């Protein structure tokens, strides 16, 4: 069978239920083939005996989680591997099993914020998540049907590792606040888990330390996600946690995606702290008052954020390519080269701190924010220096050319020449993805999507009319390309 279409960046994802009207891609057979292929890949890469391996597995709250987990466990034990079954678990917790339980690898069954009928397989080694090339190689092995043979069947033991993981987060708060007793006593913190995995954070991290968590929403796991999509980037989800903060007069609101590798938060005024505001807050925490550190973000961050990081915090802002693994890998690379880089963060909410293994862990970031609130830091005042744009928009331009990537690259190359000939525009000097162009009162960025035949086009402006002016100047250029499908507002 051919499985290459299931590659989604550094993850494996596909339709896992027919309830949404799509044919099932992640069948039991497909899951067993892919997980068996991972074992083959692992023993080839590291020259290990499969019967020596210990691999942890967990899953999020999706309706297909238990079926897929069972298929994955069959594949592992049939390959001779010893399995630690962690049950309902967050993605970051599964990575931490490689640290605390000394597993050789860990697997999380999740499709992050995607709809209920999708699911996926995310794999960690002790060195971190797999690279895209690793995933492609595993899927090639799975397509060939290669598996480990003639081994003694592996064993399965169950572990309540999430209890240990929650204790670790509590210890971060206890040591960070340093008040003794119940460090969160007197604080009201509401959590919106969106019926994903994140309910544990309210019940097992905040409540035992004295926080009042009444008013928290959708903590119960429900793989149909009946209330809203568990996604800090979703407007309905953010409205939900903002409303919870205001209604309950809370000191802080926290929202997670399904598998808790992303988070957003809300200040006591009910204003969301997300995207550029979340990056600014995370940068403040990661820098810890130290100047000259480098903060790596993705390419669509605002000019106001750059000013905040470089002028308010006295650090260096390094814009890089979209994709959370891209920013994490760049931060690790910079550290190896001798640059002090404590944080890699994407506007989607993926935040990885060096002190936490450069793991994108929404619960860990939330914990660091809770520490600041418990110390008495006024987050709203802290972020007052961050200049927000008057207007921001995103358009997604479809590419209909058969070879979409070369076509998109051509558009970007020709746009560079076009903009160089227009007065009032300047190509940014930190342009590391697509083309970012500054105008007198704003900027736009045209780039290729990480996975799809799409060119996202992002705008920001400090005035109400700036984006319309940039669009007016771009339209003649974009209309020249027959294989670009321009959305409303650009055509």
SELUM-363762 format. One record per residue (C-alpha): x, y, z; chain; residue in one letter; residue number from 1. Coordinates in steps of 0.2 Angstrom, whole numbers. Last residue first. Example, Ala and Ser with C-alpha at 12.3 -4.5 7.8 and 13.67 -1.06 7.14 Angstrom:
// residues 2
east:68; north:-5; up:36; chain:A; res:s; n:2
east:62; north:-22; up:39; chain:A; res:a; n:1
// end
This chain:
// residues 491
east:-45; north:199; up:-38; chain:A; res:x; n:491
east:-37; north:202; up:-21; chain:A; res:x; n:490
east:-52; north:205; up:-10; chain:A; res:x; n:489
east:-60; north:189; up:-14; chain:A; res:x; n:488
east:-48; north:176; up:-17; chain:A; res:x; n:487
east:-35; north:175; up:-31; chain:A; res:x; n:486
east:-33; north:158; up:-40; chain:A; res:x; n:485
east:-15; north:159; up:-46; chain:A; res:x; n:484
east:-11; north:148; up:-61; chain:A; res:x; n:483
east:-14; north:162; up:-74; chain:A; res:x; n:482
east:-1; north:174; up:-66; chain:A; res:x; n:481
east:-2; north:192; up:-73; chain:A; res:x; n:480
east:-16; north:196; up:-60; chain:A; res:x; n:479
east:-4; north:195; up:-46; chain:A; res:x; n:478
east:7; north:210; up:-52; chain:A; res:x; n:477
east:-8; north:222; up:-56; chain:A; res:x; n:476
east:-16; north:218; up:-39; chain:A; res:x; n:475
east:0; north:222; up:-29; chain:A; res:x; n:474
east:-1; north:241; up:-29; chain:A; res:x; n:473
east:-20; north:241; up:-24; chain:A; res:x; n:472
east:-17; north:228; up:-11; chain:A; res:x; n:471
east:-3; north:239; up:-3; chain:A; res:x; n:470
east:-16; north:254; up:-3; chain:A; res:x; n:469
east:-30; north:243; up:5; chain:A; res:x; n:468
east:-17; north:237; up:18; chain:A; res:x; n:467
east:-13; north:255; up:23; chain:A; res:x; n:466
east:-30; north:262; up:24; chain:A; res:x; n:465
east:-34; north:259; up:43; chain:A; res:x; n:464
east:-16; north:264; up:48; chain:A; res:x; n:463
east:-2; north:255; up:57; chain:A; res:x; n:462
east:-3; north:241; up:44; chain:A; res:x; n:461
east:-1; north:222; up:43; chain:A; res:x; n:460
east:-3; north:210; up:29; chain:A; res:x; n:459
east:-1; north:192; up:26; chain:A; res:x; n:458
east:-2; north:183; up:9; chain:A; res:x; n:457
east:-2; north:164; up:11; chain:A; res:x; n:456
east:3; north:155; up:-5; chain:A; res:x; n:455
east:-6; north:138; up:-7; chain:A; res:x; n:454
east:-2; north:121; up:-15; chain:A; res:x; n:453
east:-1; north:114; up:2; chain:A; res:x; n:452
east:12; north:108; up:15; chain:A; res:x; n:451
east:23; north:122; up:22; chain:A; res:x; n:450
east:13; north:135; up:12; chain:A; res:x; n:449
east:23; north:146; up:1; chain:A; res:x; n:448
east:27; north:164; up:5; chain:A; res:x; n:447
east:20; north:182; up:3; chain:A; res:x; n:446
east:23; north:194; up:17; chain:A; res:x; n:445
east:16; north:211; up:18; chain:A; res:x; n:444
east:21; north:227; up:28; chain:A; res:x; n:443
east:15; north:242; up:36; chain:A; res:x; n:442
east:16; north:261; up:37; chain:A; res:x; n:441
east:28; north:267; up:24; chain:A; res:x; n:440
east:29; north:250; up:16; chain:A; res:x; n:439
east:39; north:235; up:21; chain:A; res:x; n:438
east:40; north:220; up:10; chain:A; res:x; n:437
east:43; north:202; up:16; chain:A; res:x; n:436
east:47; north:189; up:2; chain:A; res:x; n:435
east:46; north:170; up:4; chain:A; res:x; n:434
east:55; north:165; up:20; chain:A; res:x; n:433
east:71; north:171; up:27; chain:A; res:x; n:432
east:69; north:190; up:24; chain:A; res:x; n:431
east:78; north:199; up:38; chain:A; res:x; n:430
east:83; north:214; up:28; chain:A; res:x; n:429
east:65; north:217; up:23; chain:A; res:x; n:428
east:62; north:222; up:4; chain:A; res:x; n:427
east:58; north:240; up:4; chain:A; res:x; n:426
east:43; north:249; up:-3; chain:A; res:x; n:425
east:38; north:268; up:-5; chain:A; res:x; n:424
east:43; north:269; up:-24; chain:A; res:x; n:423
east:40; north:253; up:-34; chain:A; res:x; n:422
east:53; north:246; up:-45; chain:A; res:x; n:421
east:60; north:235; up:-31; chain:A; res:x; n:420
east:43; north:228; up:-29; chain:A; res:x; n:419
east:42; north:221; up:-46; chain:A; res:x; n:418
east:60; north:213; up:-45; chain:A; res:x; n:417
east:55; north:204; up:-28; chain:A; res:x; n:416
east:38; north:199; up:-35; chain:A; res:x; n:415
east:47; north:190; up:-49; chain:A; res:x; n:414
east:56; north:179; up:-37; chain:A; res:x; n:413
east:41; north:176; up:-27; chain:A; res:x; n:412
east:30; north:171; up:-42; chain:A; res:x; n:411
east:44; north:160; up:-48; chain:A; res:x; n:410
east:45; north:151; up:-31; chain:A; res:x; n:409
east:26; north:148; up:-32; chain:A; res:x; n:408
east:27; north:140; up:-49; chain:A; res:x; n:407
east:42; north:129; up:-44; chain:A; res:x; n:406
east:31; north:123; up:-29; chain:A; res:x; n:405
east:15; north:121; up:-38; chain:A; res:x; n:404
east:20; north:108; up:-52; chain:A; res:x; n:403
east:3; north:105; up:-59; chain:A; res:x; n:402
east:-1; north:124; up:-59; chain:A; res:x; n:401
east:-17; north:127; up:-49; chain:A; res:x; n:400
east:-9; north:138; up:-35; chain:A; res:x; n:399
east:-22; north:144; up:-22; chain:A; res:x; n:398
east:-19; north:161; up:-14; chain:A; res:x; n:397
east:-23; north:162; up:4; chain:A; res:x; n:396
east:-27; north:179; up:11; chain:A; res:x; n:395
east:-22; north:185; up:28; chain:A; res:x; n:394
east:-27; north:202; up:36; chain:A; res:x; n:393
east:-21; north:214; up:49; chain:A; res:x; n:392
east:-27; north:232; up:53; chain:A; res:x; n:391
east:-22; north:245; up:66; chain:A; res:x; n:390
east:-7; north:235; up:71; chain:A; res:x; n:389
east:-2; north:232; up:89; chain:A; res:x; n:388
east:13; north:241; up:98; chain:A; res:x; n:387
east:19; north:231; up:112; chain:A; res:x; n:386
east:24; north:243; up:126; chain:A; res:x; n:385
east:8; north:239; up:136; chain:A; res:x; n:384
east:13; north:221; up:137; chain:A; res:x; n:383
east:20; north:222; up:154; chain:A; res:x; n:382
east:5; north:232; up:160; chain:A; res:x; n:381
east:-7; north:218; up:154; chain:A; res:x; n:380
east:4; north:205; up:163; chain:A; res:x; n:379
east:4; north:213; up:180; chain:A; res:x; n:378
east:17; north:203; up:189; chain:A; res:x; n:377
east:12; north:198; up:206; chain:A; res:x; n:376
east:23; north:183; up:209; chain:A; res:x; n:375
east:8; north:172; up:206; chain:A; res:x; n:374
east:5; north:180; up:189; chain:A; res:x; n:373
east:23; north:177; up:184; chain:A; res:x; n:372
east:22; north:158; up:190; chain:A; res:x; n:371
east:6; north:156; up:180; chain:A; res:x; n:370
east:15; north:162; up:165; chain:A; res:x; n:369
east:29; north:149; up:167; chain:A; res:x; n:368
east:16; north:135; up:170; chain:A; res:x; n:367
east:6; north:141; up:154; chain:A; res:x; n:366
east:23; north:138; up:144; chain:A; res:x; n:365
east:25; north:121; up:152; chain:A; res:x; n:364
east:7; north:116; up:148; chain:A; res:x; n:363
east:9; north:122; up:130; chain:A; res:x; n:362
east:24; north:111; up:127; chain:A; res:x; n:361
east:35; north:113; up:112; chain:A; res:x; n:360
east:50; north:104; up:118; chain:A; res:x; n:359
east:66; north:114; up:117; chain:A; res:x; n:358
east:73; north:102; up:131; chain:A; res:x; n:357
east:63; north:112; up:144; chain:A; res:x; n:356
east:77; north:125; up:148; chain:A; res:x; n:355
east:79; north:129; up:130; chain:A; res:x; n:354
east:61; north:134; up:129; chain:A; res:x; n:353
east:49; north:129; up:115; chain:A; res:x; n:352
east:33; north:138; up:111; chain:A; res:x; n:351
east:20; north:132; up:98; chain:A; res:x; n:350
east:6; north:145; up:100; chain:A; res:x; n:349
east:1; north:147; up:81; chain:A; res:x; n:348
east:13; north:163; up:81; chain:A; res:x; n:347
east:28; north:151; up:82; chain:A; res:x; n:346
east:40; north:151; up:96; chain:A; res:x; n:345
east:59; north:146; up:99; chain:A; res:x; n:344
east:66; north:152; up:115; chain:A; res:x; n:343
east:82; north:153; up:126; chain:A; res:x; n:342
east:94; north:157; up:112; chain:A; res:x; n:341
east:112; north:161; up:117; chain:A; res:x; n:340
east:122; north:160; up:101; chain:A; res:x; n:339
east:137; north:149; up:102; chain:A; res:x; n:338
east:135; north:139; up:85; chain:A; res:x; n:337
east:126; north:125; up:94; chain:A; res:x; n:336
east:114; north:137; up:101; chain:A; res:x; n:335
east:110; north:144; up:84; chain:A; res:x; n:334
east:107; north:127; up:78; chain:A; res:x; n:333
east:95; north:123; up:92; chain:A; res:x; n:332
east:85; north:139; up:89; chain:A; res:x; n:331
east:84; north:135; up:70; chain:A; res:x; n:330
east:78; north:117; up:74; chain:A; res:x; n:329
east:64; north:124; up:85; chain:A; res:x; n:328
east:59; north:137; up:72; chain:A; res:x; n:327
east:58; north:124; up:58; chain:A; res:x; n:326
east:49; north:112; up:69; chain:A; res:x; n:325
east:36; north:125; up:73; chain:A; res:x; n:324
east:32; north:128; up:55; chain:A; res:x; n:323
east:34; north:145; up:47; chain:A; res:x; n:322
east:52; north:150; up:42; chain:A; res:x; n:321
east:63; north:161; up:52; chain:A; res:x; n:320
east:63; north:178; up:60; chain:A; res:x; n:319
east:77; north:181; up:73; chain:A; res:x; n:318
east:73; north:195; up:85; chain:A; res:x; n:317
east:88; north:200; up:96; chain:A; res:x; n:316
east:86; north:206; up:114; chain:A; res:x; n:315
east:85; north:222; up:123; chain:A; res:x; n:314
east:69; north:218; up:131; chain:A; res:x; n:313
east:60; north:235; up:126; chain:A; res:x; n:312
east:70; north:239; up:111; chain:A; res:x; n:311
east:74; north:222; up:103; chain:A; res:x; n:310
east:60; north:211; up:108; chain:A; res:x; n:309
east:47; north:225; up:108; chain:A; res:x; n:308
east:53; north:233; up:92; chain:A; res:x; n:307
east:52; north:215; up:84; chain:A; res:x; n:306
east:35; north:213; up:91; chain:A; res:x; n:305
east:28; north:229; up:84; chain:A; res:x; n:304
east:35; north:224; up:67; chain:A; res:x; n:303
east:24; north:209; up:67; chain:A; res:x; n:302
east:27; north:191; up:67; chain:A; res:x; n:301
east:23; north:182; up:50; chain:A; res:x; n:300
east:41; north:174; up:48; chain:A; res:x; n:299
east:41; north:162; up:62; chain:A; res:x; n:298
east:50; north:166; up:79; chain:A; res:x; n:297
east:68; north:164; up:86; chain:A; res:x; n:296
east:72; north:175; up:101; chain:A; res:x; n:295
east:91; north:179; up:103; chain:A; res:x; n:294
east:98; north:185; up:119; chain:A; res:x; n:293
east:107; north:201; up:120; chain:A; res:x; n:292
east:100; north:207; up:137; chain:A; res:x; n:291
east:95; north:197; up:152; chain:A; res:x; n:290
east:79; north:202; up:162; chain:A; res:x; n:289
east:73; north:184; up:162; chain:A; res:x; n:288
east:75; north:182; up:143; chain:A; res:x; n:287
east:63; north:167; up:143; chain:A; res:x; n:286
east:49; north:176; up:153; chain:A; res:x; n:285
east:50; north:192; up:142; chain:A; res:x; n:284
east:51; north:182; up:126; chain:A; res:x; n:283
east:35; north:171; up:132; chain:A; res:x; n:282
east:26; north:187; up:135; chain:A; res:x; n:281
east:31; north:195; up:118; chain:A; res:x; n:280
east:27; north:178; up:109; chain:A; res:x; n:279
east:10; north:178; up:118; chain:A; res:x; n:278
east:6; north:196; up:112; chain:A; res:x; n:277
east:12; north:192; up:94; chain:A; res:x; n:276
east:0; north:176; up:93; chain:A; res:x; n:275
east:-11; north:176; up:109; chain:A; res:x; n:274
east:-14; north:185; up:125; chain:A; res:x; n:273
east:-33; north:188; up:124; chain:A; res:x; n:272
east:-41; north:203; up:133; chain:A; res:x; n:271
east:-53; north:198; up:147; chain:A; res:x; n:270
east:-46; north:212; up:158; chain:A; res:x; n:269
east:-39; north:198; up:170; chain:A; res:x; n:268
east:-27; north:193; up:155; chain:A; res:x; n:267
east:-31; north:179; up:143; chain:A; res:x; n:266
east:-20; north:164; up:138; chain:A; res:x; n:265
east:-15; north:154; up:123; chain:A; res:x; n:264
east:-8; north:136; up:123; chain:A; res:x; n:263
east:0; north:124; up:111; chain:A; res:x; n:262
east:8; north:106; up:114; chain:A; res:x; n:261
east:-8; north:102; up:124; chain:A; res:x; n:260
east:-15; north:87; up:114; chain:A; res:x; n:259
east:-31; north:95; up:109; chain:A; res:x; n:258
east:-26; north:113; up:109; chain:A; res:x; n:257
east:-25; north:122; up:126; chain:A; res:x; n:256
east:-33; north:138; up:134; chain:A; res:x; n:255
east:-28; north:147; up:149; chain:A; res:x; n:254
east:-37; north:161; up:158; chain:A; res:x; n:253
east:-29; north:172; up:172; chain:A; res:x; n:252
east:-34; north:183; up:187; chain:A; res:x; n:251
east:-52; north:177; up:185; chain:A; res:x; n:250
east:-68; north:188; up:187; chain:A; res:x; n:249
east:-78; north:173; up:184; chain:A; res:x; n:248
east:-89; north:180; up:170; chain:A; res:x; n:247
east:-74; north:190; up:163; chain:A; res:x; n:246
east:-62; north:175; up:163; chain:A; res:x; n:245
east:-74; north:163; up:156; chain:A; res:x; n:244
east:-79; north:175; up:142; chain:A; res:x; n:243
east:-61; north:177; up:136; chain:A; res:x; n:242
east:-60; north:158; up:137; chain:A; res:x; n:241
east:-75; north:155; up:125; chain:A; res:x; n:240
east:-70; north:170; up:114; chain:A; res:x; n:239
east:-53; north:161; up:111; chain:A; res:x; n:238
east:-62; north:145; up:106; chain:A; res:x; n:237
east:-74; north:154; up:94; chain:A; res:x; n:236
east:-60; north:163; up:86; chain:A; res:x; n:235
east:-49; north:148; up:83; chain:A; res:x; n:234
east:-30; north:151; up:85; chain:A; res:x; n:233
east:-30; north:144; up:103; chain:A; res:x; n:232
east:-37; north:127; up:96; chain:A; res:x; n:231
east:-48; north:114; up:104; chain:A; res:x; n:230
east:-62; north:116; up:92; chain:A; res:x; n:229
east:-78; north:121; up:101; chain:A; res:x; n:228
east:-91; north:114; up:112; chain:A; res:x; n:227
east:-95; north:97; up:105; chain:A; res:x; n:226
east:-77; north:91; up:103; chain:A; res:x; n:225
east:-82; north:74; up:96; chain:A; res:x; n:224
east:-67; north:66; up:105; chain:A; res:x; n:223
east:-74; north:71; up:122; chain:A; res:x; n:222
east:-62; north:73; up:137; chain:A; res:x; n:221
east:-69; north:82; up:151; chain:A; res:x; n:220
east:-61; north:99; up:155; chain:A; res:x; n:219
east:-74; north:108; up:145; chain:A; res:x; n:218
east:-73; north:125; up:154; chain:A; res:x; n:217
east:-66; north:132; up:170; chain:A; res:x; n:216
east:-77; north:142; up:180; chain:A; res:x; n:215
east:-71; north:136; up:197; chain:A; res:x; n:214
east:-52; north:134; up:196; chain:A; res:x; n:213
east:-48; north:142; up:212; chain:A; res:x; n:212
east:-29; north:140; up:214; chain:A; res:x; n:211
east:-22; north:132; up:230; chain:A; res:x; n:210
east:-8; north:122; up:223; chain:A; res:x; n:209
east:-18; north:106; up:222; chain:A; res:x; n:208
east:-30; north:115; up:211; chain:A; res:x; n:207
east:-17; north:121; up:198; chain:A; res:x; n:206
east:-8; north:106; up:193; chain:A; res:x; n:205
east:-19; north:90; up:194; chain:A; res:x; n:204
east:-37; north:97; up:191; chain:A; res:x; n:203
east:-34; north:112; up:180; chain:A; res:x; n:202
east:-19; north:105; up:171; chain:A; res:x; n:201
east:-28; north:88; up:169; chain:A; res:x; n:200
east:-41; north:96; up:159; chain:A; res:x; n:199
east:-29; north:98; up:144; chain:A; res:x; n:198
east:-32; north:81; up:135; chain:A; res:x; n:197
east:-46; north:88; up:124; chain:A; res:x; n:196
east:-63; north:93; up:128; chain:A; res:x; n:195
east:-60; north:111; up:123; chain:A; res:x; n:194
east:-47; north:112; up:138; chain:A; res:x; n:193
east:-53; north:129; up:144; chain:A; res:x; n:192
east:-44; north:133; up:160; chain:A; res:x; n:191
east:-49; north:146; up:173; chain:A; res:x; n:190
east:-37; north:153; up:186; chain:A; res:x; n:189
east:-43; north:162; up:202; chain:A; res:x; n:188
east:-28; north:166; up:213; chain:A; res:x; n:187
east:-30; north:168; up:232; chain:A; res:x; n:186
east:-19; north:152; up:235; chain:A; res:x; n:185
east:-8; north:149; up:221; chain:A; res:x; n:184
east:8; north:146; up:231; chain:A; res:x; n:183
east:0; north:134; up:243; chain:A; res:x; n:182
east:12; north:131; up:257; chain:A; res:x; n:181
east:29; north:139; up:253; chain:A; res:x; n:180
east:30; north:156; up:244; chain:A; res:x; n:179
east:44; north:151; up:232; chain:A; res:x; n:178
east:35; north:156; up:216; chain:A; res:x; n:177
east:47; north:148; up:204; chain:A; res:x; n:176
east:51; north:133; up:215; chain:A; res:x; n:175
east:33; north:129; up:219; chain:A; res:x; n:174
east:27; north:133; up:201; chain:A; res:x; n:173
east:40; north:122; up:193; chain:A; res:x; n:172
east:36; north:108; up:206; chain:A; res:x; n:171
east:18; north:108; up:200; chain:A; res:x; n:170
east:24; north:105; up:182; chain:A; res:x; n:169
east:34; north:90; up:188; chain:A; res:x; n:168
east:19; north:83; up:198; chain:A; res:x; n:167
east:8; north:85; up:182; chain:A; res:x; n:166
east:21; north:74; up:173; chain:A; res:x; n:165
east:22; north:61; up:186; chain:A; res:x; n:164
east:3; north:59; up:187; chain:A; res:x; n:163
east:3; north:59; up:167; chain:A; res:x; n:162
east:14; north:44; up:169; chain:A; res:x; n:161
east:0; north:32; up:174; chain:A; res:x; n:160
east:8; north:18; up:167; chain:A; res:x; n:159
east:2; north:1; up:159; chain:A; res:x; n:158
east:13; north:-13; up:154; chain:A; res:x; n:157
east:14; north:-21; up:137; chain:A; res:x; n:156
east:26; north:-36; up:133; chain:A; res:x; n:155
east:35; north:-40; up:117; chain:A; res:x; n:154
east:33; north:-55; up:106; chain:A; res:x; n:153
east:49; north:-65; up:104; chain:A; res:x; n:152
east:56; north:-61; up:87; chain:A; res:x; n:151
east:56; north:-70; up:70; chain:A; res:x; n:150
east:51; north:-55; up:59; chain:A; res:x; n:149
east:53; north:-36; up:60; chain:A; res:x; n:148
east:43; north:-28; up:46; chain:A; res:x; n:147
east:44; north:-22; up:28; chain:A; res:x; n:146
east:27; north:-19; up:19; chain:A; res:x; n:145
east:35; north:-9; up:5; chain:A; res:x; n:144
east:23; north:5; up:9; chain:A; res:x; n:143
east:28; north:5; up:27; chain:A; res:x; n:142
east:46; north:7; up:22; chain:A; res:x; n:141
east:42; north:22; up:12; chain:A; res:x; n:140
east:31; north:29; up:26; chain:A; res:x; n:139
east:46; north:27; up:38; chain:A; res:x; n:138
east:58; north:36; up:25; chain:A; res:x; n:137
east:45; north:51; up:23; chain:A; res:x; n:136
east:44; north:52; up:42; chain:A; res:x; n:135
east:63; north:53; up:44; chain:A; res:x; n:134
east:64; north:66; up:30; chain:A; res:x; n:133
east:51; north:77; up:39; chain:A; res:x; n:132
east:62; north:76; up:55; chain:A; res:x; n:131
east:57; north:66; up:70; chain:A; res:x; n:130
east:53; north:74; up:87; chain:A; res:x; n:129
east:66; north:76; up:100; chain:A; res:x; n:128
east:84; north:69; up:104; chain:A; res:x; n:127
east:76; north:56; up:116; chain:A; res:x; n:126
east:66; north:50; up:101; chain:A; res:x; n:125
east:48; north:56; up:98; chain:A; res:x; n:124
east:35; north:50; up:86; chain:A; res:x; n:123
east:18; north:58; up:81; chain:A; res:x; n:122
east:5; north:47; up:74; chain:A; res:x; n:121
east:-12; north:54; up:67; chain:A; res:x; n:120
east:-30; north:57; up:69; chain:A; res:x; n:119
east:-44; north:64; up:59; chain:A; res:x; n:118
east:-63; north:62; up:61; chain:A; res:x; n:117
east:-64; north:74; up:76; chain:A; res:x; n:116
east:-57; north:89; up:66; chain:A; res:x; n:115
east:-39; north:95; up:67; chain:A; res:x; n:114
east:-32; north:103; up:82; chain:A; res:x; n:113
east:-18; north:91; up:86; chain:A; res:x; n:112
east:-20; north:75; up:75; chain:A; res:x; n:111
east:-15; north:64; up:89; chain:A; res:x; n:110
east:-9; north:46; up:94; chain:A; res:x; n:109
east:7; north:50; up:103; chain:A; res:x; n:108
east:22; north:39; up:101; chain:A; res:x; n:107
east:38; north:38; up:112; chain:A; res:x; n:106
east:55; north:32; up:109; chain:A; res:x; n:105
east:70; north:23; up:117; chain:A; res:x; n:104
east:61; north:25; up:134; chain:A; res:x; n:103
east:71; north:32; up:149; chain:A; res:x; n:102
east:56; north:33; up:160; chain:A; res:x; n:101
east:59; north:51; up:165; chain:A; res:x; n:100
east:68; north:58; up:149; chain:A; res:x; n:99
east:61; north:47; up:135; chain:A; res:x; n:98
east:44; north:48; up:145; chain:A; res:x; n:97
east:45; north:67; up:143; chain:A; res:x; n:96
east:41; north:66; up:125; chain:A; res:x; n:95
east:25; north:57; up:129; chain:A; res:x; n:94
east:21; north:71; up:142; chain:A; res:x; n:93
east:23; north:84; up:128; chain:A; res:x; n:92
east:10; north:75; up:117; chain:A; res:x; n:91
east:-3; north:75; up:131; chain:A; res:x; n:90
east:-9; north:58; up:138; chain:A; res:x; n:89
east:-24; north:47; up:139; chain:A; res:x; n:88
east:-17; north:30; up:140; chain:A; res:x; n:87
east:1; north:29; up:146; chain:A; res:x; n:86
east:5; north:11; up:138; chain:A; res:x; n:85
east:23; north:6; up:140; chain:A; res:x; n:84
east:27; north:-6; up:127; chain:A; res:x; n:83
east:42; north:-18; up:126; chain:A; res:x; n:82
east:46; north:-21; up:108; chain:A; res:x; n:81
east:47; north:-38; up:99; chain:A; res:x; n:80
east:40; north:-32; up:82; chain:A; res:x; n:79
east:24; north:-41; up:86; chain:A; res:x; n:78
east:23; north:-31; up:102; chain:A; res:x; n:77
east:25; north:-14; up:92; chain:A; res:x; n:76
east:13; north:-18; up:79; chain:A; res:x; n:75
east:0; north:-24; up:91; chain:A; res:x; n:74
east:3; north:-9; up:102; chain:A; res:x; n:73
east:0; north:2; up:86; chain:A; res:x; n:72
east:-16; north:-7; up:82; chain:A; res:x; n:71
east:-23; north:-4; up:100; chain:A; res:x; n:70
east:-18; north:14; up:100; chain:A; res:x; n:69
east:-27; north:16; up:83; chain:A; res:x; n:68
east:-43; north:9; up:91; chain:A; res:x; n:67
east:-41; north:18; up:107; chain:A; res:x; n:66
east:-39; north:35; up:99; chain:A; res:x; n:65
east:-53; north:34; up:86; chain:A; res:x; n:64
east:-65; north:45; up:95; chain:A; res:x; n:63
east:-51; north:58; up:99; chain:A; res:x; n:62
east:-46; north:62; up:117; chain:A; res:x; n:61
east:-27; north:62; up:115; chain:A; res:x; n:60
east:-16; north:46; up:115; chain:A; res:x; n:59
east:-1; north:38; up:123; chain:A; res:x; n:58
east:13; north:26; up:119; chain:A; res:x; n:57
east:29; north:23; up:127; chain:A; res:x; n:56
east:43; north:12; up:118; chain:A; res:x; n:55
east:56; north:1; up:126; chain:A; res:x; n:54
east:68; north:-8; up:114; chain:A; res:x; n:53
east:80; north:-22; up:118; chain:A; res:x; n:52
east:69; north:-35; up:109; chain:A; res:x; n:51
east:71; north:-24; up:93; chain:A; res:x; n:50
east:90; north:-27; up:94; chain:A; res:x; n:49
east:98; north:-10; up:90; chain:A; res:x; n:48
east:109; north:-4; up:76; chain:A; res:x; n:47
east:103; north:14; up:78; chain:A; res:x; n:46
east:97; north:19; up:60; chain:A; res:x; n:45
east:92; north:1; up:55; chain:A; res:x; n:44
east:84; north:-3; up:72; chain:A; res:x; n:43
east:74; north:13; up:71; chain:A; res:x; n:42
east:68; north:12; up:53; chain:A; res:x; n:41
east:62; north:-6; up:56; chain:A; res:x; n:40
east:53; north:-1; up:72; chain:A; res:x; n:39
east:45; north:14; up:62; chain:A; res:x; n:38
east:40; north:2; up:49; chain:A; res:x; n:37
east:30; north:-8; up:61; chain:A; res:x; n:36
east:22; north:8; up:67; chain:A; res:x; n:35
east:17; north:12; up:49; chain:A; res:x; n:34
east:11; north:-6; up:44; chain:A; res:x; n:33
east:1; north:-8; up:60; chain:A; res:x; n:32
east:-7; north:9; up:58; chain:A; res:x; n:31
east:-11; north:6; up:39; chain:A; res:x; n:30
east:-19; north:-11; up:43; chain:A; res:x; n:29
east:-29; north:-4; up:58; chain:A; res:x; n:28
east:-36; north:9; up:45; chain:A; res:x; n:27
east:-29; north:27; up:45; chain:A; res:x; n:26
east:-35; north:31; up:28; chain:A; res:x; n:25
east:-54; north:30; up:32; chain:A; res:x; n:24
east:-65; north:37; up:17; chain:A; res:x; n:23
east:-72; north:54; up:21; chain:A; res:x; n:22
east:-90; north:58; up:26; chain:A; res:x; n:21
east:-86; north:65; up:43; chain:A; res:x; n:20
east:-92; north:49; up:52; chain:A; res:x; n:19
east:-80; north:39; up:41; chain:A; res:x; n:18
east:-67; north:39; up:55; chain:A; res:x; n:17
east:-48; north:39; up:54; chain:A; res:x; n:16
east:-44; north:52; up:41; chain:A; res:x; n:15
east:-26; north:56; up:40; chain:A; res:x; n:14
east:-10; north:61; up:49; chain:A; res:x; n:13
east:8; north:57; up:51; chain:A; res:x; n:12
east:19; north:70; up:58; chain:A; res:x; n:11
east:35; north:80; up:54; chain:A; res:x; n:10
east:27; north:89; up:39; chain:A; res:x; n:9
east:10; north:80; up:36; chain:A; res:x; n:8
east:15; north:63; up:28; chain:A; res:x; n:7
east:-1; north:53; up:25; chain:A; res:x; n:6
east:0; north:55; up:6; chain:A; res:x; n:5
east:16; north:44; up:7; chain:A; res:x; n:4
east:6; north:29; up:12; chain:A; res:x; n:3
east:6; north:18; up:-3; chain:A; res:x; n:2
east:0; north:0; up:0; chain:A; res:x; n:1
// end
